[in-house]
Amino acid sequence: MKDQRKYADRSKYLKAAVVKRRKAVRQKAIKYKGGKCQLCGYKKCLEALEFHHFLNEKSFGISQKGYTRSWEKVKKGLDRCVLLCANCHREVENGVTQLSSKS
């Protein structure tokens, strides 16, 4: 017997599942990149940590267009990034602070 459920019947559950997965992937990504700002060491609030892509090499966002990516694809994207706090990220983007070759 074919499943008769429709998206509308399950939308609340499905949306919550996507939000939960994205949050888990983001936490895993932050841990993968060291769990703190690579410039100043900030780590108090995970929501204040961001990924800076080198030379505009961003090929996709973790949640771009609602798609999900495998962890392997996410890691490949993260390997082209450095983890920064929001303040350091703004300073790098505006040329106030430079990233060292170690970052």
Residue, then its C-alpha position, 0 to 999 in steps of 0.5 A: m500500500k502506497d504511503q498517502r502522507k503529504y509534505a503538508d502533513r509532515s512539514k513541521y517535523l521535516k523542517a525541525a529535522v533540517v534545523k536540527r541537522r544543520k545545527a549539528v553539522r555546524q557544531k561538528a564543523i566548528k569542532y573540526k576547525g579547532g573550536k575557537c577563533q584562529l586569531c584571538g582565541y575567542k570561544k565563549c559563544l559558538e554563534a559568534l564564530e564564523f567561517h572565513h573563506f580564502l580568496n572567495e573560494k566558497s563553493f557552497g554554504i552548508s544550508q544553501k538553498g536548503y540542500t544538505r551535504s555529506w560530511e565529506k563535502v562539508k569538510k572539503g569546503l572547511d579545508r578552504c576556510v579559517l574559523l574566526c569570531a565575528n569581530c575578527h572576521r569583520e576586521v579581516e574582511n575590511g583589511v584591518t587585520q591580516l591572516s598569517s600563513k599559519s591561520 
